[in-house]
Amino acid sequence: MFPENGGYPEFPEASANAKRGENLERLACLKHRFYAGCSGFRFSNTVRYLHLSTKYFDLFSKAPPPCSPDICINKQIKRDMEKIWFITGSSRGLGRSLTTAVLAKGDKVAATARNPQQLKDLVEEYADQILPLQLDVTSQQQINRAIENAIQHFGRIDVLVNNAGFGITGAAEAYTDEQVRNQLDTNLWAPIAITRAVLPYMRKQGSGHILQISSIGGRVGSGGITIYQAAKFGLSGFSEGLAQEVAPLGIKVIVIEPGGFRTDWAGDSMTYAKSIEGYETTVGKRENFFKSGDFKPVGDPNKAAKVMIDIVDHPQPPLHLILGSEGLAIVKASDTAKMAELEKWTPVSISTDHDDAPDFFETEQGKAYLNLKK
């Protein structure tokens, strides 16, 4: 095998690349290592490592001339380290903070927005790293075209971030049908559609990360934003099931659940249903608070962006990641109340089992479920 301390990165996929006749630059790097005669390196090891038959030996022989050590290895390290991101809603709010941070890190971004002109300053600063794309996330045709353009431009998508969305405040009965559809189309249908469109590429790559920007509102219900939360609860359920489906494929799903952050979510981005009588102390109280300008969340979107970049590099990222101390407090309080309610009503829940059914808690499946919770 190659020397562990020779300053060269490993190439675990080199065999597959050689068999496909692809990535001759990597073969050139290996060629350099052979000609350089680095300590402990033998050509027989290369042949065994690449499983080279006569056909593939010929391919190896025809690889480009060996580049200089520094250029060759540094290019490979850079290619292995940099990621290609596809971020929706890149022009404002949390999406803007994340896009800026990803570019500053040196990664590349297919940055989507309804109006790509809002990304002009980032294009000017990071011309070689960013691909601005116009995207209405509720249009399947535009979704397919944007993803195809990103793949054609960058060659792959390593990280999908479904960030585009907006909030709406009002009583459940006050929303118009159009308002309900717009919420569910943008905050639920769109991330599902985009995820489904990207999955075939990640499946073929055998790797990828999907970050679903949900909300504390996807874990805990609150009066006044019921339709928004219906979408976020739905996205969370979809993502939990999806995580189990794609884990064997090398794809990781992370549901990002921010509490309040200092973006324009409750400001210019917020929409409202018509006020109706009877909800003054519930929905009306929330609406007045948002409109007053007194709502000052504790969350910093730039810090959230850094966390999301770091979590993608974590070997075992969580399925759910709460962002912000406010969100953490809300979820802890909710979980405590839900557990107390569950214990209180457990006898009633058990009473509905069929008379000839075994004690589920004593079955192998039941024990497995209980052990998962420990």
C-alpha positions in Angstrom: 0.0 0.0 0.0 1.1 3.6 -0.4 3.3 5.0 2.4 1.2 6.5 5.3 3.6 9.3 5.9 4.7 10.1 2.4 2.5 13.2 2.2 0.2 11.8 -0.4 -3.6 11.4 -0.1 -5.2 7.9 -0.5 -7.3 7.2 -3.6 -9.9 4.6 -2.6 -11.9 5.1 -5.8 -9.0 4.9 -8.2 -9.7 1.4 -9.2 -13.3 2.3 -10.3 -12.0 5.3 -12.1 -9.4 3.3 -14.0 -12.0 0.7 -15.0 -14.3 3.4 -16.4 -11.4 5.0 -18.2 -12.0 8.2 -16.3 -10.0 10.7 -14.3 -6.7 10.3 -16.0 -5.4 13.1 -13.9 -5.5 10.9 -10.9 -3.7 8.2 -12.8 -1.1 10.8 -13.7 -0.7 11.5 -9.9 -0.2 7.8 -9.4 2.3 7.8 -12.3 4.2 10.5 -10.6 4.4 8.5 -7.5 5.8 5.5 -9.4 8.4 7.6 -11.2 9.3 9.6 -8.1 10.1 6.3 -6.3 8.8 7.6 -3.0 9.8 5.6 0.1 8.1 2.3 0.5 6.3 2.7 -2.9 6.5 -0.1 -5.5 4.9 -0.4 -8.9 3.6 -3.8 -8.0 1.6 -2.1 -5.2 0.1 0.2 -7.8 -0.9 -2.7 -10.1 -2.4 -4.6 -7.2 -4.2 -1.4 -5.9 -5.7 -0.6 -9.3 -6.3 -4.2 -10.2 -4.7 -3.4 -13.5 -5.2 -6.0 -16.3 -3.3 -5.6 -19.5 -6.1 -3.3 -20.7 -5.9 -1.0 -17.7 -2.1 -1.1 -17.6 -2.3 0.3 -21.1 -4.7 3.0 -19.8 -2.2 3.8 -17.0 0.6 4.0 -19.5 -1.3 6.5 -21.6 -2.1 8.8 -18.6 -0.8 12.3 -18.9 2.8 12.9 -18.0 3.3 13.2 -14.2 2.8 16.6 -12.9 5.1 18.2 -10.2 4.4 16.7 -6.7 3.1 19.9 -5.2 0.7 20.8 -8.1 -0.6 17.3 -8.6 -1.3 16.5 -4.9 -2.5 20.0 -4.0 -5.0 19.9 -6.9 -6.3 16.5 -5.7 -6.6 17.6 -2.1 -8.5 20.7 -3.1 -10.9 18.7 -5.3 -11.5 16.2 -2.5 -12.1 19.0 0.1 -14.3 21.4 -1.8 -18.0 20.8 -1.9 -20.7 21.8 -4.4 -23.8 23.2 -2.7 -27.3 23.8 -4.2 -29.0 26.4 -2.0 -32.6 27.6 -2.6 -33.6 31.1 -1.3 -30.0 32.3 -1.5 -30.8 36.0 -1.9 -32.0 36.9 1.6 -32.2 35.8 5.2 -30.6 32.6 6.4 -30.0 31.5 2.8 -28.0 34.6 2.1 -25.9 34.1 5.2 -25.2 30.5 4.3 -24.4 31.2 0.7 -21.9 33.9 1.7 -20.3 31.7 4.3 -20.0 28.7 1.9 -18.3 30.9 -0.8 -16.0 32.5 1.8 -14.9 28.9 2.8 -13.9 28.2 -0.8 -16.7 25.9 -1.8 -18.9 26.4 -4.8 -22.6 27.2 -4.9 -25.5 26.9 -7.3 -27.4 29.8 -5.7 -31.0 30.0 -6.6 -33.4 32.9 -6.2 -36.5 34.3 -7.8 -34.5 37.3 -8.7 -30.8 36.3 -9.3 -29.9 40.0 -9.7 -30.0 40.1 -5.9 -26.9 37.9 -6.0 -24.9 40.3 -8.2 -22.5 41.4 -5.5 -21.6 37.8 -4.7 -21.1 37.0 -8.4 -18.7 39.9 -8.7 -16.7 38.7 -5.7 -16.8 35.0 -6.2 -17.2 34.7 -10.0 -15.6 31.3 -10.3 -17.4 29.8 -7.4 -21.0 30.7 -7.8 -23.7 29.9 -10.4 -26.7 32.1 -9.9 -29.9 30.5 -11.1 -33.4 31.8 -11.4 -35.8 29.5 -9.6 -39.5 29.6 -8.6 -39.5 26.6 -6.3 -43.1 25.9 -7.0 -42.4 25.1 -10.6 -41.3 21.5 -11.4 -40.0 22.6 -14.8 -37.8 25.3 -13.3 -36.6 22.9 -10.6 -35.5 20.3 -13.1 -33.8 23.0 -15.3 -31.9 24.5 -12.3 -30.6 21.1 -11.1 -29.6 20.1 -14.6 -27.7 23.4 -15.1 -26.0 23.0 -11.7 -24.9 19.4 -12.6 -23.7 20.5 -16.1 -21.8 23.4 -14.6 -20.2 21.8 -11.5 -20.4 18.1 -12.3 -22.2 17.1 -9.1 -24.2 18.3 -6.1 -22.7 17.4 -2.7 -25.0 19.4 -0.5 -28.6 20.3 -1.1 -30.1 23.0 1.1 -33.9 23.4 0.9 -34.1 26.9 2.4 -36.6 28.8 0.4 -39.8 29.6 2.2 -41.9 32.3 4.0 -44.3 32.6 6.9 -47.9 33.6 7.3 -49.8 34.6 10.4 -53.5 34.3 10.9 -56.3 32.2 12.3 -56.8 28.9 10.6 -60.2 29.7 9.4 -59.1 33.1 8.2 -56.7 32.0 5.5 -57.9 32.1 1.9 -57.6 28.9 -0.1 -54.9 30.6 -2.2 -52.9 31.5 1.0 -53.1 27.9 2.2 -52.0 26.5 -1.2 -49.1 29.0 -1.5 -47.8 28.0 2.0 -48.0 24.3 1.3 -46.6 24.6 -2.2 -43.5 26.6 -1.1 -42.8 25.2 2.3 -43.7 21.5 1.8 -44.2 20.5 -1.8 -41.2 22.4 -3.1 -38.5 20.9 -0.8 -39.9 17.4 -1.4 -39.9 18.0 -5.2 -36.3 19.4 -5.2 -35.1 16.6 -2.9 -36.6 14.0 -5.3 -35.0 15.6 -8.3 -31.6 15.7 -6.7 -31.7 12.2 -5.2 -30.9 10.3 -8.5 -27.6 12.2 -8.8 -26.6 11.7 -5.2 -27.5 8.0 -5.4 -25.2 7.6 -8.4 -22.5 9.5 -6.6 -22.9 7.3 -3.5 -22.8 10.3 -1.3 -24.5 13.6 -0.4 -26.0 15.7 2.3 -29.6 17.1 2.4 -30.3 20.0 4.7 -34.0 20.7 5.2 -34.5 24.1 6.7 -37.5 23.5 8.9 -38.3 25.3 12.1 -39.1 24.9 15.7 -42.5 25.3 14.3 -42.0 21.8 12.8 -41.7 20.4 16.3 -44.0 22.5 18.5 -47.4 23.9 17.5 -48.2 27.6 18.1 -51.4 29.5 17.6 -51.4 32.0 14.7 -49.0 30.2 12.3 -50.9 26.9 11.9 -50.5 26.6 8.1 -46.8 27.4 8.2 -46.4 24.8 10.8 -48.5 22.2 8.9 -45.9 22.5 6.2 -42.9 22.2 8.5 -44.3 19.3 10.4 -44.9 17.6 7.1 -41.3 18.3 6.0 -40.0 16.8 9.2 -42.0 13.6 8.7 -40.9 13.3 5.1 -37.2 13.8 6.1 -37.3 11.3 9.0 -38.5 8.6 6.7 -36.2 9.7 3.9 -33.2 9.5 6.2 -33.8 5.8 6.7 -34.2 5.1 3.0 -31.0 6.8 1.8 -28.6 6.1 4.6 -27.4 2.8 2.9 -26.7 4.9 -0.2 -24.2 7.2 1.6 -26.7 10.1 1.8 -27.3 12.0 5.0 -30.4 14.0 5.9 -30.4 16.7 8.5 -33.5 18.7 9.6 -32.4 22.1 10.6 -34.8 23.6 13.2 -34.1 27.3 13.9 -35.9 29.2 16.6 -36.1 33.0 16.1 -33.3 34.4 14.1 -32.5 38.0 13.1 -33.7 37.7 9.5 -36.7 39.3 7.8 -38.9 36.2 8.4 -41.2 38.1 10.8 -40.6 41.3 8.9 -40.9 42.0 5.2 -41.2 38.3 4.4 -44.2 37.7 6.6 -47.7 37.7 5.2 -51.0 37.9 7.0 -54.5 36.5 6.8 -57.5 38.8 7.3 -58.2 39.5 11.0 -61.5 38.1 12.2 -63.4 38.5 15.4 -62.8 36.3 18.4 -59.0 35.7 18.1 -57.8 39.0 19.5 -56.0 37.5 22.5 -54.4 34.6 20.6 -53.7 35.1 16.9 -54.2 38.9 17.2 -51.6 39.1 20.0 -49.0 37.4 17.8 -49.8 39.5 14.8 -49.5 42.7 16.7 -46.2 41.6 18.2 -44.7 40.9 14.7 -46.0 44.1 13.3 -44.8 46.3 16.2 -41.1 45.8 15.4 -40.5 44.7 19.0 -39.7 41.2 18.0 -35.9 40.8 18.4 -34.9 37.2 18.1 -31.8 35.9 19.8 -30.5 33.9 16.8 -27.6 35.1 14.7 -27.9 33.9 11.1 -24.2 34.2 10.4 -23.4 31.8 13.3 -26.2 29.5 12.1 -24.5 29.4 8.7 -21.2 28.4 10.2 -22.8 25.6 12.2 -24.5 24.2 9.1 -21.2 24.2 7.2 -19.5 22.4 10.1 -22.3 19.9 10.5 -21.9 18.7 6.9 -18.3 17.8 7.7 -19.3 15.9 10.8 -18.9 12.1 10.5 -22.2 11.5 12.3 -24.5 14.5 12.0 -27.8 14.5 13.8 -31.1 13.9 12.1 -32.6 17.0 13.9 -30.5 20.0 14.8 -32.1 22.8 16.8 -30.5 26.2 16.4 -30.7 28.9 19.1 -31.3 28.8 22.8 -34.9 30.0 22.4 -35.7 27.1 20.2 -34.0 24.7 22.6 -36.0 25.9 25.5 -39.3 25.7 23.6 -38.6 22.1 22.5 -37.5 21.0 26.0 -40.6 22.4 27.5 -42.8 20.8 24.8 -41.1 17.4 25.1 -41.6 17.4 28.9 -45.3 18.2 28.6 -45.8 15.6 25.9 -44.1 12.9 27.9 -46.2 13.7 31.0 -49.3 13.5 28.9 -48.2 10.2 27.3 -47.6 8.6 30.7 -50.9 9.9 32.1 -52.9 8.4 29.2 -50.9 5.2 28.7 -53.6 2.9 30.3 -56.1 4.3 27.8 -53.7 3.7 24.9 -53.1 0.1 25.9 -56.8 -0.6 26.5 -57.4 -0.5 22.7 -55.2 -3.6 21.9 -57.1 -6.7 20.8 -58.0 -9.2 23.5 -55.9 -12.0 21.9 -52.9 -9.7 21.1 -49.7 -10.3 23.0 -48.2 -7.7 25.4 -46.4 -5.7 22.7 -43.8 -4.4 25.1 -42.7 -8.0 25.7 -42.3 -8.9 22.0 -39.0 -8.6 20.2 -40.2 -5.7 18.2 -41.5 -3.9 21.3 -38.3 -4.4 23.2 -36.4 -3.1 20.2 -38.5 0.1 20.2 -38.0 0.6 23.9 -34.2 0.0 23.7 -34.0 2.7 21.0 -35.4 5.2 23.4 -32.8 4.5 26.1 
